[in-house]
């Protein structure tokens, strides 16, 4: 999986864990909802500035957005 896809999936996962809609995250990050959607889908090649802004909006460290995580298993 490429870094852009990892980034998008992490943004989506963390946004959902925090109970935020794409629109709510877009307001907090100063980006459009469409931009957030394209980041989450891996269609947008985000800048380091955007990485920092989204990390701040999600209250996580930037590394949390670019580190691949193993999927959680339901037992």
C-alpha positions as CSV (number, residue, x, y, z in Angstrom):
1,X,0.0,0.0,0.0
2,X,1.4,3.4,-0.9
3,X,1.8,6.3,1.6
4,X,-1.0,8.3,0.1
5,X,-3.4,5.4,0.7
6,X,-2.1,4.9,4.2
7,X,-2.6,8.6,4.9
8,X,-6.1,8.6,3.6
9,X,-7.2,5.5,5.5
10,X,-5.7,6.8,8.7
11,X,-7.5,10.2,8.3
12,X,-10.8,8.4,7.8
13,X,-10.2,5.9,10.7
14,X,-9.2,8.7,13.2
15,X,-12.1,10.9,12.0
16,X,-14.6,8.2,12.6
17,X,-13.1,7.2,16.0
18,X,-13.5,10.8,17.1
19,X,-17.1,10.8,15.8
20,X,-16.5,13.6,13.3
21,X,-18.2,13.9,9.9
22,X,-16.1,14.9,6.9
23,X,-17.8,18.3,7.1
24,X,-16.9,18.8,10.7
25,X,-13.3,17.9,10.0
26,X,-13.2,20.2,7.0
27,X,-14.3,23.1,9.2
28,X,-11.6,22.3,11.8
29,X,-8.9,21.9,9.2
30,X,-9.9,24.8,7.0
31,X,-10.3,22.6,3.9
32,X,-13.4,21.7,1.9
33,X,-15.4,18.6,2.5
34,X,-14.6,17.5,-1.0
35,X,-10.9,17.8,-0.3
36,X,-11.2,15.7,2.9
37,X,-13.2,13.1,0.9
38,X,-10.5,13.0,-1.8
39,X,-7.7,12.6,0.8
40,X,-9.5,9.8,2.5
41,X,-10.0,8.0,-0.9
42,X,-6.3,8.4,-1.7
43,X,-7.0,10.6,-4.7
44,X,-5.3,13.7,-3.3
45,X,-1.5,14.0,-2.8
46,X,-1.6,16.1,0.3
47,X,1.3,18.5,1.3
48,X,3.2,18.4,4.5
49,X,1.3,21.5,5.5
50,X,-2.0,19.6,5.1
51,X,-0.6,16.7,7.0
52,X,0.2,19.1,9.9
53,X,-3.3,20.8,9.7
54,X,-5.2,17.5,9.7
55,X,-3.1,16.1,12.6
56,X,-3.9,19.2,14.6
57,X,-7.6,19.0,13.7
58,X,-7.7,15.3,14.7
59,X,-5.6,16.0,17.8
60,X,-2.9,13.4,16.9
61,X,0.7,13.4,16.0
62,X,1.6,13.8,12.3
63,X,3.3,10.3,12.4
64,X,-0.1,8.8,13.4
65,X,-1.4,9.8,9.9
66,X,1.4,8.2,7.9
67,X,2.1,5.1,9.9
68,X,0.5,1.9,8.6
69,X,-1.4,0.1,11.3
70,X,-2.5,-3.5,11.3
71,X,-6.3,-4.0,11.0
72,X,-8.1,-4.8,14.3
73,X,-9.4,-8.4,14.5
74,X,-12.8,-9.1,15.9
75,X,-12.8,-12.3,18.0
